[in-house]
Amino acid sequence: MGELVAWQGRYFGTEKKGKWYTNGDVDSFIYALGNTKSGRVVLVESIISAIKLSKTECCSPLFGSHISNRRLLRLAKMYKSVVIWLDPDKQRDAVIFARQARLFGLDCQVVISDMKPKDYTQEEIEGYLK
């Protein structure tokens, strides 16, 4: 306890560099926000989207856009169903991850939207998640 496992930072400079920096094994933990006893979790890319969606559903940020088999196995032990809501540029990947999740016994759905989850109002988020 008290040990730094991973961190992520964002670059705001004007030089052409990577936008996000991640160090450590962010795949080794599930960081859930909201009603964690619901049996369902929504996976999103960023912590900002997770905070906003957690007002409606249990939500977990991926700290990126990849979902490993290791993470899917851990999710299958914790939840009955998963909703994957990635940013519009990663929707094809979301469908692939959903297929993999079903192989682990998860009931899995994908939200396809025109904007990032954090860009919607609470009412619109609720509509997507119904």
Secondary structure, DSSP 8 states (H G I E B T S, - for coil): -----EEEEE--SSSS--SEEEEE-GGG----BS-TTSSEEEEESSHHHHHHHTTTS-EEE-SSS---HHHHHHHHHH-SEEEE---GGGHHHHHHHHHHHHHTT-EEEE---SS-GGGS-HHHHHHHH-
